[in-house]
Amino acid sequence: MSTVNTSSIDSLLDATLDDLADIPEFKPFPIGAHSVKIAFDYKEVNGTAAVELALTAVATVELATPTDTPITAGDTTNVLFLLKKKDGSDNELAQGQLKELLKPLAAHFGTTSPRATMAAANGAEVVVITDIREDKRDPQNVKQYTSIKQLTVL
């Protein structure tokens, strides 16, 4: 047996399986209007520059399908904008989508650059109209992602 000090995890290892955390579930927000807090981050995804918009649920305002389950306060999802293509050229679709989201934020915060707008908007509460985008490369259409159709600053 190893001589690793397990004192920091002893209580977890001596507890029951039910006491261990569940795997976090990654699922898109249901189609509809939701009040959320937002946070922007810069990332590199597979060697490509990206902006990630994290959404933390406050409450569902309205669902497109009333039988869908509303979000619960604290639920999270994100939207990724790959600003460049693998060949290094501009990804006009992602840049255009990001631009449309930043316009109402820039107007509200009085900023002009995307970086200043994202910095000012971090932590802001907004209402987003969401949709669900399916991964075109997934033959079973199992992978689904949140997409944002509209953003309104509260």
C-alpha positions as CSV (number, residue, x, y, z in Angstrom):
1,M,0.0,0.0,0.0
2,S,1.2,3.5,-0.8
3,T,2.3,6.0,1.8
4,V,0.3,8.9,0.3
5,N,-1.3,11.1,3.0
6,T,-5.0,10.7,2.5
7,S,-6.1,12.8,5.5
8,S,-7.5,15.5,3.2
9,I,-9.9,13.0,1.6
10,D,-10.5,10.5,4.4
11,S,-14.0,11.8,5.1
12,L,-15.0,11.3,1.4
13,L,-13.5,7.9,1.2
14,D,-15.1,6.7,4.4
15,A,-18.5,8.1,3.5
16,T,-21.1,6.4,1.3
17,L,-21.2,6.6,-2.5
18,D,-24.2,8.9,-2.3
19,D,-22.0,11.4,-0.5
20,L,-19.7,11.8,-3.5
21,A,-20.5,14.6,-5.9
22,D,-22.5,13.8,-9.0
23,I,-20.9,14.4,-12.4
24,P,-21.9,17.9,-13.5
25,E,-24.5,17.8,-16.2
26,F,-23.9,19.8,-19.3
27,K,-27.1,20.7,-20.9
28,P,-28.4,23.8,-22.8
29,F,-31.0,26.1,-21.3
30,P,-34.5,25.4,-22.7
31,I,-35.8,27.6,-25.5
32,G,-37.2,30.8,-24.1
33,A,-36.4,33.9,-22.2
34,H,-34.2,33.8,-19.1
35,S,-32.8,36.2,-16.7
36,V,-29.1,35.4,-16.3
37,K,-25.8,36.8,-15.0
38,I,-23.1,36.9,-17.6
39,A,-19.3,36.6,-17.7
40,F,-17.0,36.7,-20.6
41,D,-13.7,34.9,-20.9
42,Y,-11.0,34.5,-23.5
43,K,-9.9,31.0,-24.5
44,E,-8.0,29.1,-27.1
45,V,-9.9,26.1,-28.3
46,N,-8.0,23.6,-30.4
47,G,-5.5,26.4,-31.3
48,T,-8.3,28.8,-32.3
49,A,-9.0,32.1,-30.5
50,A,-12.4,32.2,-28.8
51,V,-14.6,34.2,-26.5
52,E,-16.7,32.2,-24.0
53,L,-19.9,33.7,-22.6
54,A,-20.9,32.0,-19.4
55,L,-24.6,32.3,-18.3
56,T,-25.6,31.7,-14.7
57,A,-29.4,31.3,-14.3
58,V,-31.4,33.7,-12.2
59,A,-34.9,32.7,-13.4
60,T,-36.9,31.7,-16.4
61,V,-39.0,34.5,-17.7
62,E,-40.9,32.6,-20.4
63,L,-40.6,29.2,-22.1
64,A,-41.3,28.5,-25.7
65,T,-42.8,25.2,-24.8
66,P,-44.7,25.5,-21.5
67,T,-44.0,21.8,-20.6
68,D,-40.2,22.3,-20.7
69,T,-38.5,22.5,-17.3
70,P,-37.6,26.0,-16.3
71,I,-34.0,26.7,-15.3
72,T,-33.1,26.7,-11.7
73,A,-31.2,29.6,-10.1
74,G,-27.5,28.8,-10.3
75,D,-27.7,26.6,-13.4
76,T,-25.0,27.3,-15.9
77,T,-24.3,27.0,-19.5
78,N,-22.0,28.8,-22.0
79,V,-21.8,29.9,-25.5
80,L,-18.5,29.7,-27.4
81,F,-17.6,32.1,-30.2
82,L,-14.6,30.8,-32.3
83,L,-13.4,34.1,-33.7
84,K,-11.0,32.5,-36.2
85,K,-11.2,29.5,-38.4
86,K,-8.6,26.7,-38.3
87,D,-6.8,28.3,-41.2
88,G,-6.4,31.6,-39.3
89,S,-9.0,33.5,-41.4
90,D,-11.9,35.4,-39.7
91,N,-14.9,33.4,-38.7
92,E,-17.5,36.0,-39.8
93,L,-20.5,34.1,-38.4
94,A,-19.1,33.9,-34.9
95,Q,-17.8,37.4,-35.0
96,G,-21.2,38.7,-36.2
97,Q,-23.0,36.7,-33.5
98,L,-20.7,38.2,-30.8
99,K,-21.1,41.7,-32.3
100,E,-24.9,41.4,-32.0
101,L,-24.7,40.4,-28.4
102,L,-22.2,43.2,-27.6
103,K,-24.3,46.0,-29.2
104,P,-26.9,46.4,-26.4
105,L,-24.1,46.0,-23.8
106,A,-22.0,48.6,-25.4
107,A,-24.9,51.0,-25.6
108,H,-25.8,50.4,-21.9
109,F,-22.2,50.7,-20.6
110,G,-21.0,53.4,-23.0
111,T,-18.1,51.4,-24.4
112,T,-16.8,51.1,-27.9
113,S,-14.4,48.2,-28.0
114,P,-15.4,44.6,-27.6
115,R,-12.8,44.1,-24.8
116,A,-14.1,47.1,-22.8
117,T,-17.7,46.1,-23.4
118,M,-17.0,42.5,-22.2
119,A,-15.1,43.8,-19.1
120,A,-17.9,46.2,-18.2
121,A,-20.6,43.6,-18.7
122,N,-19.0,40.9,-16.5
123,G,-21.5,40.2,-13.7
124,A,-24.3,42.1,-15.3
125,E,-27.8,40.7,-15.1
126,V,-29.5,40.5,-18.6
127,V,-32.4,38.7,-20.2
128,V,-31.5,36.4,-23.1
129,I,-33.7,34.7,-25.6
130,T,-32.2,31.3,-26.1
131,D,-32.5,28.6,-28.7
132,I,-30.9,25.2,-29.0
133,R,-28.3,24.4,-31.6
134,E,-27.5,20.8,-32.5
135,D,-24.0,19.7,-33.4
136,K,-24.0,19.1,-37.2
137,R,-21.2,16.6,-36.8
138,D,-23.2,14.4,-34.4
139,P,-25.1,11.8,-36.4
140,Q,-27.5,11.0,-33.4
141,N,-28.2,14.7,-32.7
142,V,-27.3,14.1,-29.0
143,K,-25.0,17.1,-28.6
144,Q,-27.0,20.2,-28.1
145,Y,-25.8,23.7,-27.2
146,T,-27.4,26.9,-26.1
147,S,-27.5,29.7,-28.6
148,I,-28.6,33.3,-27.9
149,K,-31.0,35.0,-30.3
150,Q,-31.3,38.3,-28.3
151,L,-29.8,40.0,-25.3
152,T,-31.5,42.8,-23.3
153,V,-29.8,44.6,-20.5
154,L,-31.9,45.1,-17.3
